[in-house]
C-alpha cells in the first residue's frame, strides 16, 4: 500500500476526509495553487522530510506519495524556482510544506531538495482541486485593527522569534492578539509558534488560498483582503503581522504593508546586520520603532545601529530586553 502524505499546504482543505482522484491533465491547464500528487524519488538524505497538515515533520522514503501544491519561490538564502519551470514530470519540493516546482537556483550551503515525479492533479468530478477552493471568504468589509508590523531585511532575520515575544508580552498584558504571516512561502511552523506564544488565533496567506506570495500584485491583494476582513471581524485588540522576507523582494511585502497602512502602530525591523537597517530605510523609506535580529546580537551591533540609523535596537534573545520591549509596546500602542 502506497503511503500518502498530506503536506501542510493541504491544511485548509478537506482532502484528508473526502474522496478525490489523481489524474494527469494538460500542461496548459496547470496553475499556481493547484493541488497535485508527487511520488518521491532519489536517495533519501537528512532533509528528505515533509511538514504535515498538523505541522509535524516526518521523514519520507522513495515511493511515498505527497500531496502538495504548485507555486513559486524566490528565497535570497535558499532557493529560487517555480511550477512554471517544470520540464516533463520531474519536480522538486521547494519547501517542506509541499510547495512544488523546479528549483532553478540553489544556495550551496543547504542540502539538495526533495525530488518527485508528477503523478497528476487532485481532481473531483473531472475538475482540478485548488487551494483557492478552500480560501477564507469574507464579504466586502474593512480592516481597522491596531497592528504591530514585523518586517525583515531578508529571510531568517529573526521575525518569527521577535513576533513570538511580542505576542507573549501583549497576552501578558491581558490583550486579545491575532498573529498572522502575510507574505512568504508556505510553512506552517512559523504561525504555529505564534499560537504557542499565546496568540488567540493565527492565520497566514495559505488561509487566503496562496501557496506562496510570489504572485502578481493583483492576485495577492485580492486574496489577502478577505483574510484581513476576517481578522477584523474577530475584533482582536491587536494584530501582530509578519511580512516574510523583505519588502523589496518579490513576495509582495510592499503591497502587504500598504494593505495594513493607517493601522500600523509599531514597526519592528528584524535585520541581518546594522548596515542592512540603513539599506531598508533608504530603499523603502521605512523608519522602524525598533530593530531586532542579528543586527542587535551584541552591544557593539546595537551601538552601530544607533549610530547609523538613530533607532533603538534590542537583542530579544536576552531576557534583559523584555522590560524595554514592553515599554516600547506600551508607548507605541498607547497601552
N, C-alpha and C positions, 0 to 999 in steps of 0.2 A: 504493500500500500504506500503510495507516494505521500510524503509529508508536505502539507500545505501550511505555509506560514503567512499570517496576515500582518503586514508591516504597519507601522504606526500611521502611515498616511491613510489607512483604511478606517481609522478610529471614529470618523464621523459617519461611516456608512453602516448598512445592515448586512454586509457580506458574510459576517460570521454567523448570522441567524437565518438568512433567507437564501433560497437556492439561486444559482446562477450557472451559466455555461461559459466555456472558454472557446473562442473561435478567432482564427486569423481573419483580419479584414483588410481591404485595400489600403495601401500606404497613403493615398491621398485623403483618407478619412481619419488619419491619426491626428491627434492634437494634444497639447499640454492639458494635464488634468485627467486624461483617460486612465481608467483602471486597467492594468494589464497583468498578465501572469508570465513569470520567467522561471526557467529551470536553471539551477546553479550548476556551473561547470568550472573546471580547473581545479588545481590542487589547493586545498584549504590552507590558510595561514592564520595568524593570530587575530586579524581583523575581519575574518570571514564570519561576521555577525550581523544580525538583523534586529532592529528595535521593533518589538511587537506593539500592537494597538494598546496594550496595557502600559507600555513604557519599558517593559522588561527586555533586557538584551539576551539573545540566545545565539549560541554557536550553530552554524549551519554546515551541511555536508553536500557534496556533489549529488545531484539528483533530486534534492529538495525543490519544491515549488514555492515561490514567493509572489504574493500579490502586492503590487506597488502601483505607482502612477508615473506617467510620463511628465517630465518637467525639465527645467534648466537650472544651471548653477554657474556662478561667477565668483568663486571664492579666492581672495587675494593670497591666502596662506595655504590652501589645499588644492582644489581642483576646479577646472572650468569645463563645461560640456552641456549638451542639450539632447533632448529626444530627437530634434531635427537633424542631428549629426549621425544617427544610427544608419549604418550601411548593412544591408542584408538583415539578419536576425540576431546578431550578437550585440549585447549591450552591457552596460555597467550599472551597478547600484552606486550612484554618485554620493549618496549619504546612506547611513544605516537605516534611515526611516523608510527606505524603499523608493527613493527618487531615481527613476530610471532614465537613462540616456547613454550617450557615448562621451567619455572624457576625452577632451582634445588638448588639455594642458594640465599637467600634474606636478605638484611640488615633489622634489626628490627626497624630502625629509620625512615623508609619510609613506606607509606601505601601499602596495597596489590595491586597486578597488576590487570589490566582489564582482565576478563575471557571470553573466547569464545568457541563456538563449531565449528569445521571444517565443512564447508558446501561443499567445493570442490575447485578444481583448476579453475582458469580462463583459458578457452580454446577457441580456434578458429579452426574450421575445424578438430576437434579431436586432436589438438596438444596443449599442455600447453603453456601458455604465460609467459615469463620470463623477469626479469629486463635486462638481457644481450641483449635481442632483441632490446632494445632502447638505449643501451650504446653509448657514443661518440666513433665513429670510426675515426681513423686518420691513414693515410698511414705512413709507416716507416719514422721516422724523428729524430729530436734531441731536446734537451732541453738546452737552454743557457740563461735563464732569471735570472738576479741577484735576489737572494731570501733572504727574512728575514724569518728565521725558528722560529716558536713558539713551544716549547716542554714543557711538564709538568712533575712533579714528580708523578702526579696522575690525575684522573678526578677532575673537579671542582677546579682547581688550578689557575684559572684566565687567561687562554689562550685567550678566546674569548674577554674578556674585554681589555686585552693588545692589541690584534690584531686590535680591533676597533680603539684604539687610534693611533696605528702605521699607519694604513691606512689613518686616518683623517689627520695626520701630513704630510704624503707623498703627499696626494692630495693637501694639503695646499701649498706645495712647487711646485705645478704645474706638478706633476708626474702622469703618467698613471699607475694605480695599479690594479692587479687582486688579489682577495682574494680566498683562497682555504683551505678546510679542507680535508686532505688526508687520515686520519685514524679515526676510532671511530665507533659508532653505529648510524644509520640513524636518524637524526633530522634536520629539515630544518632551525629552528630559528637561529642557530649559524651563518650560512653563510648569512642568510638574514640580520643579524646585521652588517656583513661586508659590505653589499651593502648599508645599511642605513648610514654607516660611510663614504661613498663616493667611494667605490670600483667601477671601471668601468665595471667589470664583476666578477661573483662569481661562484665557482664550488665546488663539493665535490665528494667523492667516489661513491655516488648514481649516479652521472652523468656517472661514469665508469661502472655502472651496478651492484654494490655491495650493499646489504642491510646493511652490516657492514663489517669491515675489519678483523673480526675473521675468517680468511680463511687460506688455505695453502699459503706459501710464493709465490709459483709459480703462483697461481691463482691471488693473489694480484698484483704481478708485471705485469702480462700480462694484467690486467685490468687498472692499473694506468698509464702505459706508454703511451697509446693512449691519455689519458687525458692531460698528460704533453706535448705531441707533439701538441695537440690542443691549449693549452695555449701558447706555443712557437710561433705558427702561428699567434696569436693575437698581438705579439710583444709589450707587455707592457714594461714599464720601470722597474717595479719590480713586483715580486710575493711575497705576504705575505701568507706563508703556515703554517697552524696549523696541528701538529701531535697530534691527540686526545690521551688522557691518557698519559702514559709514554712509552719511547722506550723499556722498559723491560717487558711490559705487552703484551698479545698475540694478539695485534691489528696490528702487522706488522709495528710498528713505526720505528724500526731499518731499515727495508727494505725501507721505505719511505725516510728516511734520506739518505740512500745510493743512491737512485734514484736521489736525489737532489744534491748530493755531487759534489763539484767542482764549484757549483753555489751559495752555501750558503755564503753570505757576512756578515750576522749578525745573531747571535743565541741568543734568549731570552728564558731563563728558568723560567717558572712560577712554583713556588714551594709552597708546603703546609706549610713548616716550614724551618728554617735555616739548620737544620741537614739533611733534605731531599736533599738539594743542594749538600752536601758532598756525600751523598749516590749515587746520579745520576752521579756525577763526577767520583767516584771511580768505580762504577759498569759498566758504559757505556763509560767512557773516554771522557766525554763531558765537554768542558770548555766554558761556555757561556760568551757573551759580557755583559750581563745584567741579573739580577734576578728581577722578579716581583712576584705578587701574595701575599697570606697571609704571606709568609716569609719576606715580606717587609712592613708589616702593621704599624709598629711603628719604631721610631728611634732606640730603643733597638734591634729590629729584624734586622734592616739594619746594625747596628754595628756588630751584631753577624755573619751575612752573610759575611761581610768583613773580620772578624777575622778568621772564619772557612775556607772560600773558596777563599779569596782575590779577590772578584768580586764585582763590583758596584751593588747596589740594589736601586730600586725606588718604591715608593708607587704610582702607576699610578692613584689611586683614588684621589690623592691630586693634585689640579691644579698647585701647585708649581713644580710638577715633569715634566711638559711639556717642559720647556726650556732645562733641562739636557737631557731628552729623545731625543729632537730634535738634540742636539749636538752629542749624541751617533750615531744617524742615519746618520747624515752628515759625521761623521768621518768614520764609518764602511762601508758606501755605496759610499763614495767618492763624495758626493754631494757638 
